[in-house]
Amino acid sequence: MEITAALVKELREKTGLGMMDCKKALVETQGDLEKAVEYLRKKGALKAAKREGRATMEGRIGSYIHMTGKIGVLIELNCESDFVAKTDQFSELVKDLCMHVAASSPKWVSSEDVPPEVLDKEKEIYMDQARQSGKPDKILEKIAEGKIKKFYSEVCFLEQPFVKDPDKSVGDLIKEKIAHLGENITVGRFVRYQLGGN
């Protein structure tokens, strides 16, 4: 079967992936559009890891005001091209991430952003708690490490369970979108305002 430019364009619009990826998928699936989408999704999961680390200079700023008008969020979500930044999937991701920040109130983007003095203080608290509950000194460090992981999942945006699907983290959701859209996606920054908050 001949793979037409129109068919490649249709698949590209559906997936947001590059022309060559779409053409190859259509060749592999004998021009079956639905199978090509499935093929790209399966292959995309592998590509997501390769795309991480690539420069993300495009994207958009998203905003969300909670219905009561008492919580507002701004988020900068970056990608590699203006083409992907304009897709419906990218816009939907920006909106979902804004709502997540409003609901879950993360303090930092990732665990690497947590200041060392905050980590040291948390670790000290966890070790004291374990010591007071009668745990032996030799396992205090291990207990504290486990609690630090839980701390990250509470305060770090990428580590938090995604509010719309708590079985996956926000980081996992972004990796899925990287695989689907075919470009690296990074969270630049976010800010959450709460009426009367500091």
Stockholm file with secondary structure:
# STOCKHOLM 1.0

chainA/1-198         MEITAALVKELREKTGLGMMDCKKALVETQGDLEKAVEYLRKKGALKAAKREGRATMEGRIGSYIHMTGKIGVLIELNCESDFVAKTDQFSELVKDLCMHVAASSPKWVSSEDVPPEVLDKEKEIYMDQARQSGKPDKILEKIAEGKIKKFYSEVCFLEQPFVKDPDKSVGDLIKEKIAHLGENITVGRFVRYQLGGN
#=GR chainA/1-198 SS CCCCHHHHHHHHHHHCCCHHHHHHHHHHTTTCHHHHHHHHHHHHHHHHHHHTTSCCCEEEEEEEECTTSSEEEEEEEEESCHHHHTSHHHHHHHHHHHHHHHHHCCSBSSGGGSCHHHHHHHHHHHHHHHHHTTCCGGGHHHHHHHHHHHHHHHHBGGGSEETTEEEEEHHHHHHHHHHHHTSCEEEEEEEEEETTCC
#=GC SS_cons         CCCCHHHHHHHHHHHCCCHHHHHHHHHHTTTCHHHHHHHHHHHHHHHHHHHTTSCCCEEEEEEEECTTSSEEEEEEEEESCHHHHTSHHHHHHHHHHHHHHHHHCCSBSSGGGSCHHHHHHHHHHHHHHHHHTTCCGGGHHHHHHHHHHHHHHHHBGGGSEETTEEEEEHHHHHHHHHHHHTSCEEEEEEEEEETTCC
//
